[in-house]
Amino acid sequence: MTTATVVTFVVYFLLLLGVGLYFYRRNESIEEYLLGGRGMGAWVTALSAQASDMSGWLLMGLPGAIYVGGLVNAWIAIGLFLGTALNWTLVSRRLRVYTQRTGAITLPCFFEARFADPTGLLRVISAIIILVFFTIYASSGLVAAGKLFESTFQVSYVTAVVIGGAVIVAYTFLGGFLAVCWTDLFQGSLMVAALVVVPMVAYAKAGGLAGVHEAMTAKGIPTGLVPEGGIAALLGIISAMAWGLGYFGQPHILVRFMSAKSLAKLSESMAIALVWVLISLAGAVLIGWIGIGLFDTLPDGDPEKVFIHMIARTMHPWLVGIMLSAILSAIMSTIDSQLLVSSSALTEDFYQKAIQRNAGPREVVFMGRVGVLVISIIAMVLALRPDDTILGIVAYAWGGFGAAFGPVILFALFSRRTTWLAALLGMTAGTVVLIVWKRLGLSGQMYELVPGFLANCMIILIVNCLLRQDNPLVLRQFDEVTDEIRRA
């Protein structure tokens, strides 16, 4: 810890809180608090979507996996890039049009309106899934924050988790979606700068290609991208690339598509986002790979801190603070989005639906802020187990959303005949299969997202064969959205 590092972190915290205060009075309605009034520009939409996607696992979890297992774990990054590209190409424009036409500002609300669910079960169950998996997901970010502050300031892990959580909650509580998106724009820029600069500096210090290759051989780490092992190796690659399937069901990313100002802005955002993701994922892989040659052993033995130690070894003290702030940016840019989406599930899909149907705009915004506080406290409690790996926690939550919502989103946008019952049963089956697969300890053979996703798709297809959508409003809306996308 140096004076430069402390000053940099304090300035960074004050900047975030300032943004929250600035947008505090601009949230007059729940749509403004949760979607920014559907007025986000191209750069804000792109960097906010991707910064909220790439959390602490990008700068800590993924480099740690590469540092331990070598480039065979880079298949995760390849799958994520492909998933990002498909998500922007297939989902973004249709979801933007469909949610505006149905007046939906949350994913559960969209499911209910899209399929004309008369029971409300689709909305309630999807809201429960969001609350459960986002609380787990947010705890992974707080674990990352705890490890960062613990290493940087030599404070206890518990204190570190509380400090990181307090700052994130403060500006999310105050500023809502606008504060989250504008801080994401800054944070996303800082993240990509760190992911480019640090590996470039560290590469020479690690001895270049020869030095890294020699270190990998000495440590017994595979040097190639394709692992040995026949069928088992193939399943490992499929499991790693299956991370890309998760994109279709991530509420904190999908809500960015819903908030875009127009379809034209979304097209611009897609180009920006894909370049950002390509650079970021490549940088994260390089950090773990270069770290193998740079460190004989890590000072504290935690591979998920390899980027932190790399920054400390290669950067000037003032740059250390800035680069470490990039890690904090990755953590915060995701947790704030998760807290906001969880808050929307509580307010829009529980409070207004079941408790206070006639609540006014200010009351709903207030309850949204209360939801941020409640969920963040639960996530902090879950994060007080430092032995959990960041990537392991994220994998479960990411898989949960992908298995529960991914197929439902795709069928909602592209299948005219899918009914609310098919969507409900598919969502339930995907979630149950994922949880059971994980509990049985089968994740080592195949990432639980894969069987969960497939189960969801199969149930929807089977029910579609037995029941057809016959609601005239639903069919007309589907045709109108299809025509609008075709004309755009």
N, C-alpha and C positions, 0 to 999 in steps of 0.2 A: 504494500500500500504506500503510495506517495501522495504528496500534496496535489500534484497535477491530476492524479486519478480521482481524488476526492472532489476537486473543483469541477472536473468534467462531469462527474455523476450528478452533483448538486445542480449544475446549470441545466443538465438534461431533464432532471425531475421537475425543475421550475418551469421549463418550457412546456412539458406535458400538462402540468396543472394549469398553466396560463391558457392553453388551448381549451381545456375543459371549462374554465371560467368564461372564456369568450363566447362559447356556444351555449352557455347555461340558459340564457334568456331567449334563445332562438327556438327552443323546443316547446311550442305552444300546443301541439297536438301529438298523439301517440304515433302518427305516421311520420312526423318530423323527428321524433325521438328515436324511432326504430328503423326508418328508411331514408331519413334526410330529405323528405318531401319528393323522392324520386327525381332528384336534380343533380346527380353526380356526373362530373365530366369524365373524359376518357382517361386521363392520367390518374386521377383519384380512384376511379373504378378499378383500373388495371392493377395499380400498386397496392391498393387496399385489399383487393381479392387475393393477391398472391402473398402479401405480407401476413395477412390473417391466416393463410394456409400454412406457410413455412414458419413454424414456431421454434421453440428452443431445440427441438429435435434436429432441425436443419443445421444449426451451428454447433450442436453438442452431441445429439444422439447419432446422427448419420456419420459424422467424422469418427466417433467412437467405434461404430460398427466396422468401418473401413480399417481403422487402426488395429483392431483386434483380428479381423477375419480376412483382410485384403480386399482386392478389387472384385471378388465374387459377390460382395455385398453391394456393389455399384448397380446391380440389377434393380435394386429398390429405386434408385434415382432414374434409371431408364423407364421403369414402369410409371413413375410419377410424372415424368415429362410427357409420355404418351397419353396418360390420363388427363393431364391438364389441357393438352391440345384437343382431345376429343370432347372434353367438358365445354370448352369455349365454342367449339365448332357445332356440336349437336344441341347443347342445352341452353346456352346463354340467351340467344335471341328469342327462341320460342317461350322460354320461361318469363322473360321480360314482358312480352306481349300478353301471355296467358294470365299472369298475375294482375296486370293492370285491367284486363277485361273482366276478370272475376272480382276485382276489388280486394284481393288478398294481400296482406302485408307480412304474413308469416307463412312458413311452410305447412303447418297443420291446417291453417285457414284455407290455403290453396287446395290441399287434398280434399277437404270437405266440400268446397265450392266446385272444384273440377269434376268430382264424381257424383255430386248431388247426394251426399250421404244423409239420409233422413234421421239416422240414429245419433249422430254426433260422436260415435265411437272412433271413427278414423281420426278425427281432430284430437280427441282426448288421449288416445293411445300414442299417437305420434308425438304429442307434447310430453308425455311421460318418458318416452324414449329419449327425447332431446334433453330433458332435465337429468336423467341418469347418466347418459354417456358424456354430456358436456361437463358435468361435475367431475367425472373421472378425467376428462381431457384437460380441463383447467388445472387440475391437481398436478398434471405432468409439467405444465408450465411453471407452477410454483416450485416444483422439485428442481427445475432448471434454474430458477431465480435463486433458490436456496443455495445450490452448488456454486453459482456465480458469486454471490455476496460472501459466502463462506470462504472461497478462495481469495477473493480480492481484498476484503476488509478484515479477514481473520476473526469474524464474529461467529457465534454459534449458529448451527444450521437452523434451529427454530427461529431465532431472531431474524435471520436472513429471509426466511419464508414470509414472516410477518411484514417486514419492511417492503419487500417486493410486492406483496399482495395489497398493502395499504395504498401505494402510489397508483397501481393499476385501477383499483376500485375508485379512487378519488376522481380521476378524470373521466372514467366511464360513467360514474354516478352523476357527475355534473353535466357533461356535454352530450351524452348519448351518441347516436350514430354519426353525426357530423364531426364531433370531436374524435371519435374512433377512426373515421376515414381519413381526416386530415393529418392526424398523428401517424397513421399507417403510411401515408405518402412520404413523410419525412423518414420514418423508420425503414421503409422498404429501400429508399435510396441509400441510407447509411449501411444497411445489411449488405447490399450488393457491392458497395465500395470496399467493405471489410473483406468480403469473399474474393475479391480480385487482388487487393493490395497485399494482404498477409501471405497468401501462398506464393506470390511472386518474390517477396523478400525471403521467405523461409526456404524456398527451393534451393538456392545456392548454398545456404548454411547447412542443408541436409546432405550436400555432396552431389546434387543433381540426380539424374537418372541412375547413374552407376551406384551412387551412395545409397539410394533408396532400395535398389534391387539387391545390393549386397546385404543390407540390413534385413530385408524380408527373408532372404535365404538363410541367414544366420538364426533368425527367430522361428523358422519353420512356417512362415506365412505364405500361402499360395500366391504366386506372382502373376497368374493369368486371370482373365475375366471369366473363363468357363471352368467350373470345378470338376474334379474327377469323382466318379462314383455311379455312373450309369443312370438308372431310373431315379435313384435317390437325389442325384445331382439335378436331374431335369425337374423334379418336383420342387427342389429348392429354388430354381430359377423362376418357375411358375409362381411360387409363393411370393417371391420378392417382387416380381412384376405385377402381381395382383393388387399391390398397393394402388395402382392406377385406377382400378375399378371403384375404389372408395370415393373418388371425386364426385361421382354422380349423386351422392347422397349427403354431402357435407353442408349443413344449413348455413354455417357462417360464410361459406364461399358463395352458395346459391343466392343468398340475400343481396350480395353485391350486384349480381345480374339484375335482380328485381329493382335495384335503386338507380340504375343507369338513366341518364337523361333522355336518351333516344337510341334507336337501333343503330344509327350511324355512329354514335359515340361508342357503342359496344364493339363495332367492327374495328375502330381505332384501338380500343382497349385490348382486344385480342392480340394484335401485333405487338403491343408494348409488353403485355403479360408473358407471352411466349419467349421473347428475348430475355426478359428478367429471369424467368424460371430456368432457362438453359444455362445462363451465366451462374446463377445461384447454386444449382445442383452440381454443376461441374466444379465450382469453387469448394463446395462442401466435401466432395469426393477427394479433391486434391489435398485438402487440409489433412484428412485422415491418412492418405497415402504418404504425403511428405512427412507427417509426424512419425511414421515408422522409422524413417532415416534420421530424423532430427533428435529423437529421444531413445536412448538405450532402455531406460525405464522412466515412467512418469513419476514426478515427485511424490504424489499421493496415491499412485496406483489406480486412479479412476480414469478409464479410457475416455469417458464422456467429457472430461476436462482438457482434452488434448489441444483444443483451439485456445483455451484460456492460457495454458502454459506456452503455447506457440507465440501468442501475442506478447506475453511477458518477456520471452527470450529474444524476440526479433525487433520489437518496436521501441521508439523513443518514448520516455515517460508520458509526455503529453499525448502522443498517439496511442499509447496503451489505454488511456481513459476513453478515447474516442472509439477505438476498436472494441473495447469491452462494452461500451454503450450499444454497439451494434448487436451484440449477443442479447443484451437486455431488450433491444428493439424487437428482435425476433420473438422473444418470450411475450412481451407486452402486446404486440400487434395481434397475437392470436387470442390471448386470454380475454382482452377487452371485447373482442368480437363474440367470443363464446358466452361471456357474461351477458352481453346484450341480447343475443338470441335466446338464451335461457330465460332472461327477464321477459322477453316477448311471449314465450310459451306460458309463463305464469300469468301475465296480465291479460293478453288477448285470448288465450285458449283455456284458461281456468277462471281467473277473476271475473272477466266480463261474461264468460259463458255460463258459469255456474253460481257465482256469488252475487255480483252486482251488475246486472244487465244494463242498468240505466246510468252507469257511472259517467261523469263528465270527463272532458279531455284532460284537465289538470289532475283530477283524481287518478286517472289511469297512468299518466306519466309518473305521478308520485309512487304508485304501486310498482311501476317498472323499476324505479330506483331502489325501492325496498327489496325487490327481487334480486337486484345486483348484489346487495349486501348479504342477503341470506345465502345465496349460492356460493359467493366467494368465501364465506366463513366455513361452509361445509368442505369446499375444495381445499382450504388451508389445513383443515384437520386431516384430510386424506393425504396431504403432501408431507405430513410430519413423519413419514417413513423414508428416510434417506437411502435405504437399501434398494428401493425400487428404481429400475432404470427408466430414463426418460423415454427411450424408444419403445420399451416394452409396454408402458402405460399408453403411449400414443397409439401403438399398434392395435390395442384392444378397443379403444374408443373410436378410432378411425374405421376399423372393421365393423363396429357396431352400426355406425351411420351408413356405411356402404351397403351392408347386408339388409338393413331395415328400409332405407329410403331410396337407394340407387335404382333398383328395378322399378319401383313405383313411380319415380320421376320419369324414367324413360317411357314407361307405358302410358303415363299421363300425357306426355307430350307427343307421342307417336302412334298410340293405339286408339282408334275410334270406338272400339267395342268394349273396352275394359270397364267393369262396374265397380262400385264402391266396395262390394263384398269381396271381389277378387283382390283389390288393393289392400283391404284390411287383412285378409287371410294370408296374402303374400308377405306383407310387412311383419305380421306376427310369426310366421314360419321362419323367415330369414333371421329374425332376432333370436328365436328359441334355438335354432340350429347352431348359430354362432356361439351362444352361451354354452350349450351342451358340449359342442366340439372343444371349446376352451377348457371346460371343467374336466373333460375326459383326458386332458393332456395330449391331444392329437395335434396341437399347433406346431409341434416339432416336425411332423410329417407334411402338413399343409396348413398355410395361413388360414385361420378360421373365417376370414372374409370370403374365401372362395366357395366353401360349401353353403354358407349362409346366403350369398348372392344367388347361387344356382337354385337353392331351395325356394327362394322368393320368386324367381322367374318361373320355375316349374309350376308352382301353385297358381300363379296368375294365369298362365297358359291353360292349365287344366280347367279352372273356373270359367275362363273365357270360352272354352269349348261347350260348357254346359249352360252358361247364361250370357246373354248379349245385352249391351247397353241399349235401352229403348227410350230413355228420357229425351224428349225433343229439344229441350233447352241445352242439355249437355252436348247433343249431337250438332246443334246449330253453332254453339260456341266453338267446338272443335273445327268445324268447317271454316268459320270466319277467321280463326287464328291461322289455320293453314293457308288461306287465301292471302291474308295480310303478310305473312312471311314470304310467300311466293312473289308478291308484288314488290316487296322492299328490296 
